[in-house]
Amino acid sequence: MGDLVADSKVDFGALAALHKWPSLANQRQPDREAYQISEGTLDECISAFMAKPAATRHLYEIHTVAQPPLVTDILSPEHVIELARLREFL
């Protein structure tokens, strides 16, 4: 992945929205839709996500414009954490 990251440019200024899944007992409710809780840049949404308690981050995802190969249109919690790490090196 080293070369992939070096060759890839992620636009952290791209428009994005932080979404939260409805939950019961800290578990996602798959029969419900995730709803938007904030909107801003990808950078702002990553920061808002990382500010959430680690035990609840699985309930969140970020929706943004895809930036292949590193950014998909819906970013899972694991993906957001990886992008947050990548951001620190840029």
C-alpha positions in Angstrom: 0.0 0.0 0.0 3.0 2.3 0.4 3.2 3.2 -3.4 -0.6 3.5 -3.6 -0.6 6.1 -0.9 2.4 8.0 -2.3 0.8 8.2 -5.7 -2.7 9.0 -4.5 -3.9 12.5 -3.7 -6.9 12.7 -1.4 -8.9 16.0 -1.5 -9.7 16.5 2.2 -11.6 19.7 1.2 -14.2 17.7 -0.8 -17.8 18.0 0.4 -18.8 15.2 2.8 -21.5 14.4 5.4 -21.3 12.4 8.6 -24.1 9.9 9.0 -25.2 7.9 12.1 -27.1 4.7 12.1 -30.0 4.4 14.5 -29.0 2.1 17.3 -30.4 0.0 20.1 -28.0 -1.2 22.9 -25.1 0.2 20.9 -25.9 -2.0 17.9 -26.8 -0.7 14.4 -30.4 -1.2 13.4 -30.1 -2.6 9.9 -33.8 -2.2 9.1 -33.4 1.6 9.5 -31.6 4.2 7.4 -28.5 6.1 8.5 -29.2 9.8 8.9 -27.1 12.9 8.4 -25.8 14.6 11.5 -23.3 17.1 10.1 -22.0 18.3 6.8 -18.7 20.0 5.7 -15.4 19.0 4.2 -14.1 15.5 4.3 -11.4 16.8 6.7 -14.1 18.2 9.1 -16.2 15.0 8.9 -13.1 12.9 9.7 -12.4 15.1 12.7 -16.0 15.0 13.9 -15.9 11.1 13.5 -12.6 10.8 15.5 -14.0 13.0 18.3 -16.7 10.3 18.9 -16.1 7.8 21.6 -14.2 4.8 20.1 -17.0 2.5 21.5 -19.6 4.2 19.3 -17.7 4.8 16.1 -19.1 1.7 14.4 -22.5 3.6 14.3 -21.1 6.3 12.0 -20.1 6.5 8.3 -19.1 9.4 6.0 -20.7 10.0 2.7 -18.6 11.9 0.1 -17.7 11.9 -3.6 -15.6 8.9 -4.5 -11.9 9.6 -5.1 -10.5 6.2 -6.3 -8.6 4.3 -5.2 -8.5 5.5 -1.6 -11.9 7.1 -1.0 -15.2 5.4 -1.7 -18.6 7.2 -1.7 -19.5 5.7 1.7 -16.6 5.4 4.2 -16.9 2.7 6.9 -15.6 3.4 10.4 -12.4 1.4 9.6 -11.9 3.3 6.4 -12.3 6.7 8.2 -9.7 5.6 10.8 -7.2 4.7 8.0 -7.8 8.1 6.3 -7.3 9.9 9.6 -3.9 8.2 9.9 -3.0 9.0 6.3 -4.0 12.7 6.9 -1.4 12.9 9.7 1.4 12.1 7.2 0.3 14.6 4.6 
